[in-house]
Amino acid sequence: MRFFDDLREAVVVDLETNGFDSKTDRIVQVALIKFDFSGVTTSKTQIKSEVLHYKVNPQRAIPTAAMNINGITNMDVRDEKPFSEIAPELRIFIGDLPLVAHNVSFDKRFLSEEFRRAGLKSVHRNKSYCTMMRFQEANNGRRKGSGLDNVGRVLGINGRSGKYHDAVEDCTIAARVAGLMYMNDAGIAPTLLNIAEDEDDRLDDSDVMDTKLSLMQQMAAAVICLLIVVAVLYILF
């Protein structure tokens, strides 16, 4: 498990797909946010960022199970470009920078397969930081309650605005979560992830609200406001 204290310029990524098998399934939406975490020093830090976002034609049917998760239908992507046409722009945007995501192994696996199919270098060797694993480590390895939406709520970050997963919204949430983890691990706000102080103090779903209130007191002077990211997202989307 990698801590976030050495995190510098990186690309936060979130994908929506039409299934869970990177060999046979495809990406239907991708969002990337690039910025330098080392610039985060106070709760009022404004981070200059770059954003890329595309819906993608997977060139195959999107099953109902996937639609029920991300709300993206076959009609939604019928006129969008296939991944191979946007792959060069995405690969240049990422370069050799580290990737940050919630369950980063999933995103790296899908991106690598898509890039390979497009004849481009995979992101397999890019360094990676996983907000999900970092949260689980802070919670004594407990996996329950470590989904992105719940992690955001526990850390005082607004979760999803609707019932469906959206790559842009989830990427923004993941970026804010990663920023808090950087602040914690870099010693800027070293108590933010003290959600399980000993082996018997584990976070259950019923504890989420009490934990959130405690964390909100700690975070009063240390909540990251990604104002530039939000502004760019509103302008572009």
PyMOL commands that set and color helices and strands:
alter all, ss='L'
color gray80, all
select helices_A, chain A and resi 37-39+64-70+74-77+83-94+104-117+131-138+148-154+167-185+205-219+227-236
alter helices_A, ss='H'
color red, helices_A
select strands_A, chain A and resi 9-17+27-36+50-55+99-101+128-130
alter strands_A, ss='S'
color yellow, strands_A
deselect
rebuild
show_as cartoon
